[in-house]
């Protein structure tokens, strides 16, 4: 009649790592799940999933993610396999490589932007 119900545990694929405002991380940081950074990171940041860099974040690192939304400051190169969205409060001092990019009015970029493969794929689709 009564069944033992175990509390639902989040699946490993839904894991999210948060570096809160006021937290400082030095060194190479990597994660398998989504990452949210509102604090400071120096070194490198890598995730195979989604990365969100908040308005209060200060990143002095090269960044690698599947896709990213950036609202804070990044001093380093960014590589996103799929998409980068730069919000109006973002400031990037480094090169960006991605397939797709969205840049809001007010966002600052001081570096080179490379749209990896997008023009080649478009030409193939038009033929």
C-alpha positions as CSV (number, residue, x, y, z in Angstrom):
1,X,0.0,0.0,0.0
2,X,2.7,2.5,0.9
3,X,5.7,2.6,-1.3
4,X,9.1,3.9,-0.3
5,X,9.6,7.0,-2.3
6,X,13.2,8.1,-2.7
7,X,13.7,11.9,-3.3
8,X,14.4,12.7,-6.9
9,X,18.1,13.1,-7.4
10,X,19.3,15.4,-10.2
11,X,20.7,13.5,-13.1
12,X,24.5,14.0,-13.7
13,X,23.6,15.6,-17.1
14,X,21.7,18.3,-15.4
15,X,24.6,19.2,-13.0
16,X,25.3,22.9,-12.8
17,X,28.4,24.5,-11.3
18,X,28.1,28.0,-9.9
19,X,31.0,30.3,-9.0
20,X,29.2,33.0,-7.0
21,X,30.0,36.7,-6.7
22,X,32.9,37.2,-4.3
23,X,34.5,33.8,-5.1
24,X,37.9,33.7,-6.7
25,X,39.2,30.7,-8.6
26,X,42.8,30.4,-9.8
27,X,44.0,27.6,-12.1
28,X,42.4,25.4,-14.8
29,X,38.7,25.0,-14.3
30,X,36.7,22.4,-16.2
31,X,33.2,20.9,-15.9
32,X,31.0,18.4,-17.6
33,X,27.8,20.3,-17.0
34,X,26.5,23.9,-17.3
35,X,28.6,26.6,-15.6
36,X,27.5,29.9,-14.2
37,X,30.3,32.4,-13.2
38,X,29.5,35.6,-11.2
39,X,32.9,35.7,-9.4
40,X,36.5,35.9,-10.6
41,X,38.5,33.2,-12.5
42,X,42.1,33.3,-13.5
43,X,43.6,30.4,-15.6
44,X,41.3,28.6,-18.0
45,X,37.6,27.7,-18.1
46,X,36.2,24.7,-20.1
47,X,32.8,23.0,-20.3
48,X,31.3,20.8,-22.8
49,X,27.9,22.4,-22.2
50,X,26.5,25.9,-21.6
51,X,28.5,28.7,-19.9
52,X,27.0,31.9,-18.5
53,X,29.3,34.7,-17.4
54,X,27.3,37.2,-15.3
55,X,27.6,41.0,-15.1
56,X,29.7,40.9,-11.9
57,X,32.2,38.3,-13.3
58,X,35.8,39.0,-14.1
59,X,37.5,36.3,-16.2
60,X,41.2,36.4,-16.9
61,X,41.3,33.1,-18.8
62,X,40.9,31.4,-22.1
63,X,37.3,30.1,-22.3
64,X,35.9,27.0,-24.1
65,X,32.3,26.0,-24.1
66,X,29.6,24.5,-26.4
67,X,27.6,27.8,-26.1
68,X,27.9,30.9,-24.0
69,X,26.1,34.0,-22.8
70,X,28.5,36.7,-21.6
71,X,27.4,39.7,-19.6
72,X,30.7,40.4,-17.7
73,X,34.3,40.9,-18.6
74,X,36.6,38.3,-20.2
75,X,40.3,38.9,-20.8
76,X,41.3,35.9,-22.9
77,X,40.3,34.0,-26.0
78,X,36.8,32.4,-26.3
79,X,36.0,29.3,-28.3
80,X,32.4,28.2,-28.5
81,X,31.5,25.3,-30.6
82,X,28.0,26.5,-31.4
83,X,26.9,30.0,-30.2
84,X,28.1,33.1,-28.3
85,X,25.7,35.8,-27.1
86,X,27.4,39.1,-26.0
87,X,25.0,41.1,-23.8
88,X,25.1,44.9,-23.6
89,X,27.2,44.8,-20.4
90,X,29.8,42.5,-21.8
91,X,33.5,43.4,-22.4
92,X,35.7,40.9,-24.2
93,X,39.5,41.5,-24.6
94,X,40.5,38.6,-26.8
95,X,39.7,36.6,-29.9
96,X,36.4,34.9,-30.4
97,X,35.8,31.7,-32.5
98,X,32.3,30.3,-32.9
99,X,29.8,29.2,-35.5
100,X,27.2,31.9,-34.6
101,X,27.3,35.1,-32.6
102,X,24.9,37.7,-31.3
103,X,26.2,41.1,-30.2
104,X,24.0,43.5,-28.3
105,X,24.3,47.2,-28.7
106,X,26.8,48.4,-26.1
107,X,28.8,45.2,-26.0
108,X,32.6,45.8,-26.3
109,X,34.9,43.5,-28.2
110,X,38.6,44.2,-28.6
111,X,39.9,41.2,-30.7
112,X,39.2,39.2,-33.8
113,X,36.0,37.4,-34.4
114,X,36.1,34.2,-36.5
115,X,32.9,32.6,-37.7
116,X,34.1,29.0,-38.0
117,X,32.6,27.4,-41.1
118,X,29.4,29.4,-41.4
119,X,30.1,31.0,-44.8
120,X,31.4,27.7,-46.2
121,X,28.2,25.9,-45.1
122,X,26.0,28.6,-46.6
123,X,27.7,28.4,-50.0
124,X,27.2,24.6,-50.1
125,X,23.5,25.0,-49.2
126,X,23.0,27.6,-52.0
127,X,24.4,25.4,-54.7
